[in-house]
Amino acid sequence: MRPGQQGDMRAADYVLGLMSPVESARFEQDLRKDPGLVGEVEAWRERVARLKAESELTPHAEMRRRIADGMSERPATSSALVAAKTNPRPLIGRTETAVLGLLLGAMLGATAVWLALG
Protein backbone atom coordinates (compact mmCIF):
# COMPACT_ATOMS: atom_id res chain seq x y z
CA MET A 1 0.00 0.00 0.00
CA ARG A 2 1.43 3.36 -0.96
CA PRO A 3 1.54 6.27 1.50
CA GLY A 4 -1.70 8.21 1.65
CA GLN A 5 -3.80 5.37 0.27
CA GLN A 6 -5.22 4.54 3.70
CA GLY A 7 -6.20 8.19 4.11
CA ASP A 8 -7.96 8.09 0.75
CA MET A 9 -10.04 5.11 1.82
CA ARG A 10 -10.92 6.65 5.16
CA ALA A 11 -11.98 9.83 3.38
CA ALA A 12 -14.13 7.79 0.98
CA ASP A 13 -15.72 5.87 3.85
CA TYR A 14 -16.42 9.14 5.66
CA VAL A 15 -18.03 10.82 2.63
CA LEU A 16 -20.10 7.73 1.80
CA GLY A 17 -21.29 7.43 5.40
CA LEU A 18 -19.78 3.98 5.91
CA MET A 19 -18.12 4.79 9.25
CA SER A 20 -19.61 4.05 12.63
CA PRO A 21 -20.31 7.09 14.83
CA VAL A 22 -17.12 6.38 16.82
CA GLU A 23 -14.99 6.07 13.67
CA SER A 24 -16.58 9.20 12.25
CA ALA A 25 -15.78 11.18 15.41
CA ARG A 26 -12.14 10.00 15.34
CA PHE A 27 -11.87 10.88 11.67
CA GLU A 28 -13.27 14.36 12.30
CA GLN A 29 -10.59 14.87 14.94
CA ASP A 30 -7.98 13.90 12.35
CA LEU A 31 -9.58 16.33 9.89
CA ARG A 32 -9.00 19.21 12.31
CA LYS A 33 -5.31 18.31 12.48
CA ASP A 34 -4.55 17.43 8.85
CA PRO A 35 -5.34 19.90 6.04
CA GLY A 36 -4.33 17.26 3.46
CA LEU A 37 -7.05 15.01 4.74
CA VAL A 38 -9.56 17.84 4.32
CA GLY A 39 -8.52 18.04 0.66
CA GLU A 40 -9.06 14.30 0.25
CA VAL A 41 -12.56 14.58 1.73
CA GLU A 42 -13.38 17.44 -0.64
CA ALA A 43 -12.08 15.41 -3.60
CA TRP A 44 -14.31 12.48 -2.62
CA ARG A 45 -17.30 14.80 -2.20
CA GLU A 46 -16.73 16.10 -5.73
CA ARG A 47 -16.49 12.54 -7.10
CA VAL A 48 -19.74 11.55 -5.40
CA ALA A 49 -21.47 14.72 -6.60
CA ARG A 50 -20.39 13.98 -10.20
CA LEU A 51 -21.70 10.42 -9.93
CA LYS A 52 -25.02 11.64 -8.55
CA ALA A 53 -25.33 14.20 -11.34
CA GLU A 54 -24.59 11.56 -13.98
CA SER A 55 -27.11 9.13 -12.49
CA GLU A 56 -29.85 11.75 -12.64
CA LEU A 57 -29.69 11.89 -16.43
CA THR A 58 -32.93 10.74 -17.97
CA PRO A 59 -33.34 8.90 -21.26
CA HIS A 60 -34.43 10.95 -24.25
CA ALA A 61 -38.09 11.05 -25.29
CA GLU A 62 -37.79 8.23 -27.86
CA MET A 63 -36.26 5.89 -25.27
CA ARG A 64 -38.93 6.77 -22.70
CA ARG A 65 -41.64 6.02 -25.29
CA ARG A 66 -40.05 2.64 -26.15
CA ILE A 67 -39.82 1.74 -22.47
CA ALA A 68 -43.47 2.68 -21.89
CA ASP A 69 -44.57 0.74 -24.98
CA GLY A 70 -42.64 -2.31 -23.87
CA MET A 71 -44.14 -2.20 -20.40
CA SER A 72 -47.71 -1.88 -21.70
CA GLU A 73 -47.25 -4.93 -23.97
CA ARG A 74 -46.20 -7.24 -21.13
CA PRO A 75 -48.83 -9.38 -19.43
CA ALA A 76 -49.55 -8.75 -15.78
CA THR A 77 -47.87 -12.00 -14.73
CA SER A 78 -44.95 -13.50 -16.53
CA SER A 79 -45.16 -17.21 -17.34
CA ALA A 80 -41.58 -17.63 -16.12
CA LEU A 81 -42.56 -16.15 -12.76
CA VAL A 82 -45.55 -18.47 -12.49
CA ALA A 83 -43.36 -21.47 -13.43
CA ALA A 84 -40.79 -20.48 -10.81
CA LYS A 85 -43.45 -20.33 -8.13
CA THR A 86 -44.95 -23.70 -9.06
CA ASN A 87 -41.63 -25.51 -9.52
CA PRO A 88 -39.22 -24.37 -6.78
CA ARG A 89 -36.59 -26.97 -7.77
CA PRO A 90 -33.03 -25.63 -7.56
CA LEU A 91 -30.98 -25.33 -10.73
CA ILE A 92 -28.50 -27.95 -9.51
CA GLY A 93 -28.89 -30.62 -6.90
CA ARG A 94 -26.84 -31.60 -3.88
CA THR A 95 -24.80 -34.17 -5.78
CA GLU A 96 -23.82 -31.70 -8.48
CA THR A 97 -22.94 -29.12 -5.84
CA ALA A 98 -20.74 -31.62 -4.01
CA VAL A 99 -18.95 -32.63 -7.23
CA LEU A 100 -18.39 -29.00 -8.18
CA GLY A 101 -17.02 -28.27 -4.71
CA LEU A 102 -14.68 -31.26 -4.93
CA LEU A 103 -13.43 -30.19 -8.36
CA LEU A 104 -12.92 -26.62 -7.24
CA GLY A 105 -10.99 -27.78 -4.18
CA ALA A 106 -8.79 -30.02 -6.32
CA MET A 107 -8.09 -27.16 -8.72
CA LEU A 108 -7.22 -24.78 -5.89
CA GLY A 109 -4.98 -27.40 -4.28
CA ALA A 110 -3.18 -28.07 -7.56
CA THR A 111 -2.71 -24.33 -8.09
CA ALA A 112 -1.27 -23.94 -4.59
CA VAL A 113 1.19 -26.79 -5.16
CA TRP A 114 2.17 -25.39 -8.57
CA LEU A 115 2.80 -21.94 -7.06
CA ALA A 116 4.79 -23.39 -4.17
CA LEU A 117 7.02 -25.44 -6.47
CA GLY A 118 7.29 -22.81 -9.19
N, C-alpha and C positions, 0 to 999 in steps of 0.2 A: 504494500500500500504506500502510495507516495505521500509526502507531507501535505497537509491541508485537505486530503480526501475525506478523512473522518469528519472534519468540520463541515465540509460540503454536505455530507449525509445527515449530520445533525441539523443543519440549516434546512434541508429538504424536509426532514421529519417534522421540524417545528412549523414550517409554513403549511405543510399538508395536514397538521393537526394529529400526527401519529404518536406524539409523546404523551406520557401520563402527566398528570398535574405536577407531580414531584419533579419529573425530568424537565418539564417546561419551565418550572421555577428556577431550576439550576441553570438551564440554558439561558434564561433571561439575565441571570447574574453574570454569566460569561459574556453576554452581549454588552453589558454596561462596561466591561473591562477591555473588550477587544473590538476596535473599530473595523478590523478586517472581517470579523464575523458578521457585523452589521451589513457590510457590503454583500456578503454571501447570501444573507437572508433577503436582501433587496433583489439580488439577481434571481433567486428562486421565486420570489413573489412576481417578478416580471415574467418568468417562464410560465408560471401557473396562469397568470392573466392572459398571456398569449394563447395558451391552450384553451382556456374558457371562451375566448373571443372566437377562435377557430371552430369550436364545437357548436357555437350558436348560429353558424351559417345554416341557412335553410336551402333546400333544393329549389331550383327554378320552377316556374309555373308548369312547364311541360312535365317535369318529373313528378310534381305533386299530383297532377291530373292522372298520370299513369299509375301512381300508387293508389289513388282513390278508386280508379277503375278496377284495378286488380283486387282490391279488397271487397268491392261490391259484387264481383263475380264469384267469390268463394262461398261455398255453402257454410251454414252456421256451424256444423260440426264436420270435422275432417274425418274421412274413413280411416286414415292411419291412426288418429287419436282414439277412435272407437275400437279399432283392432288392438291397440296397445292396452286399453282398459280391460278388454275381454280376454286377452291372452298375455298375462303378466310373466311369461317365461323369459328368463334371462337370455342374452345373446349367446353366451357360452356357459356350459355346465361346470360342475365341480371338477370333473376329471380333466377337462380341457384346461381349466385354470391351474390345476396341479401340474400338468405336463408343461405348460408355459412357464410356470414358476421354476420348475426343475431345469428346463432349458436355459432360462435366463440366468439362474445361479451357476450353471456349468459354464456359460459364456463369460460371466463376470470372473469366475475363478480362473479360467484359462487366460483371460486378459491380465489378471493380477500376476499370474505366474510368468507370462510373457514379458510384462513390464519389469518384474523383479530380475529376470535372467538377462534381459536385454540391456 
